[in-house]
Amino acid sequence: MKFYLVTDLEGVAGVYQWEDPEDQSLENHERRCRQRRWLAKEVSAAVDGLCIGGATEVIVNDGHGAGYTIDLDYMDQRAKVIHGHQRPFWLPYLDESCAATGIVGAHAKAGTTNGCLYHTMHRGIRDWQFNGISMGEMGLQAATAGHYGVPFVLCTGDAWACREMEELIPGIVTAPVKYGMSRLSALTCTPEEAQRIIREAAEQAMAVVDKVEPFKLDSPIHFRDERVEPTFDEEDAQKGFEVINAHVREAQADDIIQLMGLIFGYDLGWEPLEFSPAWTS
């Protein structure tokens, strides 16, 4: 049973400020190294819990920033990790062969006032709506999985992110390891306690795989992209988009995969290679 696990950094226990890769100070270097270890250990706890619960294969998508945030030296050896930039698709290897999907290190969507480090994709986005439903990155992940009939069953991270997904997908298992108080503050548990909580939640998530309905958006999908700053030019709109005003543009697509290709310019003809038999156990 294959599980597709996406990771982020902002929802990890102990993380409360934006990552700054341009800061070359020793203090920032030490902080980033520590956060990468915290993330790796939370992800490893999830992998362990998923396997205890019955998963036979776990694909981990290192989904934060440059796609190279997990410290692989601290990773559970049963995981296969997707990392790096210039990916052919946002969620490669997520397809109908997966039994379920979820996320570790989740943050709330843009506009969640008290969510720690809330945003959607980046801080310049005010809101993303799909068929009139305001959704963040987790919702987009769930909709992409739903396109293939795959349920979203696990969310760990900020309590505000957990609440967001409980409202979107009834029956999922959530595990808050921090409680956002503002965009730059949170009440957090220790990394060790976070790992315990996540391990137990991941095991529980495997028990609801057949009970949670995949999240599917009706076709056609209407997309509304709202920005904080004036961004769009009516006379120079991206192909496939209609500019409503300098802050808002809209588009429509038959399904979420086609829409992702429109938004990010992906080559939708890309197909992944199968794993080497030596990688499976």
C-alpha positions in Angstrom: 0.0 0.0 0.0 1.7 3.2 -1.2 1.4 6.5 0.7 2.3 9.9 -0.8 3.5 12.2 1.9 4.2 15.9 1.2 6.3 18.0 3.6 6.6 21.7 4.4 8.6 23.6 7.0 6.4 26.3 8.4 4.2 23.9 10.4 7.1 22.0 12.1 7.3 22.2 15.9 9.7 25.0 16.9 9.6 26.9 13.6 8.1 30.4 13.9 10.0 32.7 11.4 10.4 32.8 7.7 13.4 30.9 6.3 15.9 33.3 4.8 18.4 31.4 2.5 20.1 34.7 1.6 21.2 35.3 5.2 24.8 34.1 5.4 25.2 34.6 9.2 26.4 31.7 11.4 23.2 32.2 13.5 21.0 31.7 10.4 23.0 28.7 9.2 22.7 27.0 12.6 19.0 27.7 12.8 18.3 26.3 9.3 20.4 23.2 10.0 18.4 22.6 13.2 15.1 23.1 11.4 16.1 20.6 8.7 16.7 18.0 11.4 13.4 18.8 13.1 11.6 18.3 9.8 13.5 15.1 9.0 12.6 13.6 12.4 8.9 14.6 12.1 8.8 13.0 8.6 10.5 9.9 9.8 8.0 9.6 12.7 5.2 9.8 10.1 6.9 7.2 7.9 7.2 4.9 10.9 3.6 5.4 11.9 2.3 4.8 8.3 4.3 1.6 8.1 3.0 0.4 11.4 -0.5 1.1 10.1 0.0 -1.0 7.0 1.8 1.1 4.4 4.3 -0.9 2.3 5.8 2.1 0.5 6.1 5.8 1.4 7.0 8.5 -1.2 8.1 11.7 0.5 7.9 15.0 -1.4 10.3 17.5 0.1 7.9 20.3 -0.7 9.4 23.4 1.0 11.3 26.2 -0.8 14.1 24.8 -2.8 12.8 21.3 -2.4 15.9 20.3 -0.4 14.9 21.0 3.3 14.8 17.5 4.7 18.2 16.4 6.3 18.4 13.0 4.7 20.9 11.8 7.3 18.0 11.7 9.8 15.4 10.1 7.5 13.7 6.8 8.0 15.4 4.4 5.5 12.0 3.1 4.2 11.2 6.4 2.6 11.8 7.5 -1.0 12.4 11.2 -1.3 11.5 13.6 -4.1 13.6 16.8 -3.9 15.1 19.6 -6.0 14.0 22.4 -8.3 12.7 22.4 -11.9 10.3 19.6 -11.3 8.1 18.3 -14.2 5.1 18.6 -12.0 4.3 19.9 -8.5 3.5 16.4 -7.2 5.4 13.9 -9.3 4.6 10.2 -8.7 1.2 11.0 -7.2 -1.3 9.0 -9.2 -3.9 6.3 -9.0 -1.3 3.8 -7.7 -1.2 5.6 -4.4 -3.6 4.5 -1.6 -3.6 7.9 0.2 -1.9 11.2 0.7 -1.2 13.6 3.5 1.2 16.3 4.8 3.7 16.9 7.6 4.7 20.5 8.6 1.5 22.1 7.3 0.7 25.8 7.6 -2.6 27.6 7.1 -3.7 29.2 3.9 -3.3 32.9 3.0 -5.5 35.2 5.1 -5.6 33.0 8.2 -5.1 35.8 10.7 -3.7 33.8 13.6 -2.0 31.1 11.6 1.8 30.9 12.2 3.6 31.7 8.9 0.3 31.5 6.9 0.5 31.8 3.1 -0.5 30.2 -0.1 2.5 29.3 -2.3 4.1 32.6 -1.5 3.4 35.8 0.5 2.3 37.8 -2.6 -0.9 35.8 -2.9 -4.0 37.1 -1.1 -6.3 34.2 -1.9 -6.7 31.3 -4.3 -10.2 30.0 -5.1 -11.3 26.9 -7.0 -15.0 26.8 -8.0 -15.5 29.5 -5.4 -13.8 27.5 -2.6 -10.9 29.3 -0.9 -8.0 26.8 -0.7 -4.4 26.8 0.2 -1.6 24.4 -0.7 -3.1 21.5 1.1 -6.4 21.9 -0.6 -4.6 21.9 -3.9 -2.8 18.8 -3.0 -6.0 17.1 -1.9 -7.7 18.1 -5.2 -4.8 16.8 -7.3 -4.9 13.5 -5.4 -8.7 13.4 -5.7 -8.3 13.7 -9.5 -6.8 10.2 -9.3 -9.3 8.9 -6.7 -6.7 9.2 -3.9 -8.0 10.4 -0.5 -6.2 13.0 1.7 -6.1 11.4 5.2 -3.4 13.1 7.3 -2.4 16.6 8.3 0.2 17.5 10.9 1.5 21.0 11.7 -0.1 24.3 12.9 -3.6 23.8 14.5 -5.0 26.4 12.1 -3.9 24.2 9.2 -5.4 21.2 10.8 -8.7 23.0 11.3 -8.6 24.2 7.7 -8.4 20.6 6.4 -11.0 19.2 8.9 -13.5 21.7 7.4 -12.5 20.8 3.8 -12.3 17.0 4.2 -14.5 15.3 6.9 -13.0 12.3 8.6 -9.3 13.0 8.1 -6.8 12.6 10.9 -5.0 15.7 12.1 -2.2 16.3 14.6 -1.5 19.8 15.7 2.1 20.2 17.0 1.9 24.0 17.4 -0.8 26.6 17.9 -0.4 29.7 15.9 -0.9 32.9 17.9 0.0 35.3 15.1 1.9 35.1 11.8 5.2 35.1 13.7 4.4 33.3 16.9 3.1 30.0 18.2 2.7 27.8 21.2 4.7 24.7 20.3 5.5 21.3 21.8 9.0 20.0 21.8 10.4 18.2 18.8 10.4 14.8 20.6 6.8 15.2 21.6 5.8 16.3 18.1 7.4 13.1 16.8 5.3 11.0 19.2 2.1 12.8 18.2 2.8 12.5 14.5 3.7 8.8 14.7 0.4 8.0 16.4 -1.6 10.1 14.0 0.1 8.6 10.9 -0.8 5.1 12.2 -4.4 6.2 12.8 -4.6 7.8 9.3 -3.9 4.4 7.7 -7.1 3.1 9.4 -9.3 5.7 7.6 -7.9 5.3 4.1 -11.0 3.5 3.0 -13.4 5.8 4.9 -12.3 9.2 3.7 -13.7 10.3 0.3 -11.3 11.7 -2.2 -11.7 15.4 -2.6 -12.8 16.2 -6.2 -13.6 19.5 -7.9 -16.4 19.5 -10.4 -15.6 20.2 -14.0 -15.0 22.7 -15.4 -12.8 24.2 -12.7 -12.9 28.0 -12.3 -9.8 29.5 -10.8 -9.5 32.9 -9.2 -6.1 34.3 -8.3 -6.0 37.3 -6.0 -2.7 39.1 -5.2 -1.7 41.5 -2.4 0.0 44.0 -4.7 -1.0 45.1 -8.2 0.4 42.4 -10.4 -1.6 41.8 -13.6 -1.7 43.8 -16.8 -4.9 43.6 -18.9 -2.9 44.2 -22.1 -0.4 41.5 -21.3 -2.3 38.7 -19.7 -0.8 35.2 -19.5 -2.3 32.9 -22.1 -5.5 31.3 -20.8 -6.1 33.9 -18.2 -8.5 36.9 -18.0 -7.3 39.9 -16.0 -10.1 41.3 -14.0 -8.0 44.1 -12.5 -4.5 44.6 -11.4 -5.0 42.4 -8.3 -7.1 39.6 -9.8 -7.1 37.2 -12.7 -9.2 34.2 -13.6 -9.0 31.1 -15.7 -10.9 27.9 -16.4 -9.8 24.3 -17.1 -11.4 20.9 -17.5 -9.6 19.4 -14.5 -7.0 20.2 -11.9 -4.1 18.7 -13.8 -4.9 20.9 -16.8 -5.2 23.9 -14.5 -1.9 23.2 -12.8 -0.3 23.1 -16.3 -1.9 26.4 -17.1 -0.8 28.1 -13.8 2.8 26.8 -13.7 3.6 25.9 -17.3 4.1 22.2 -16.8 4.6 19.8 -19.7 1.7 17.5 -19.0 3.1 14.8 -21.3 5.8 14.0 -18.7 5.7 10.4 -17.4 7.8 9.1 -14.5 10.0 6.0 -14.7 9.2 3.1 -12.5 11.3 2.4 -9.4 14.1 -0.1 -9.5 13.0 -3.4 -7.9 16.0 -3.0 -5.5 14.2 0.0 -4.1 11.2 -1.9 -2.9 10.8 -4.0 0.2 
